């Protein structure tokens, strides 16, 4: 199952999506008496090919014993800090285009979040980055729907309001 979407490290592949896709597939496996971390560690090599698999096997034996260690090593090698910084900057400096609907802007913004799933931004920061980046008419409509200022809402409530408005294309 995990072999169907192997990662080989080519420039055309999105290395940042490999881990979430792998976890989605791997977490469907359940074996009695086997912890999910063990399943992940055993299955991960099968999700790799070519130079990425060679990289994994080149690591000193026993240097990786947990899923967290493997994730950190993989991201450090194939998702360098410069790329993460660039994507985080795109998220925090998001700007809606004048010809873009709320739905389109929200989908684009969520796409940026998916491209950097380990961005480390708290939900309130995500809401604030999006809210600050939308054009004034959208901000006014959002505030009206929030019956005040969106930023005065709790983070989950604000996020859900944006999601609902985008889906309804307000």
CORUR-V624751 format. One line per field, one symbol per residue. psi: psi as a letter, one per 20 degrees, with the letter a starting at -180 (. if undefined). Layout:
# CORUR-V624751
psi = ???
This chain:
# CORUR-V624751
psi = giihmqpijqhiqnhiigghgghgghiippppjpqhhggghhhghijqrchghgggiiqppihoirhggggggghhgimqhhggggghhhghkpppqhjprgggggggghhghhhmikhjpqhhhgggggghiqqghggggghghilcphiiqqggggghgggghggil.
